Amino acid sequence: MHFVKEGKGTLTIEGHTFHIHKNQCFIVPAGEVSLYAADKKDPWKYSWIGFLGIESSRKT
């Protein structure tokens, strides 16, 4: 899970591109191919946390 504290950028996952900005968060599920990048003019600063556990990859 990533939380954007400043700036903006893009996230591309499963063929969809999302424009992410300050005060938004996004999740990159384990095993998913993704690309995320900071904006060149207003780069983001973000914090992230990862989760790991027996049930963490389970989809319900």
Secondary structure, DSSP 8 states (H G I E B T S, - for coil): -EEEEESEEEEEETTEEEEEETT-EE---TT--EEEEE-SSSB-EEEE----STTTT---
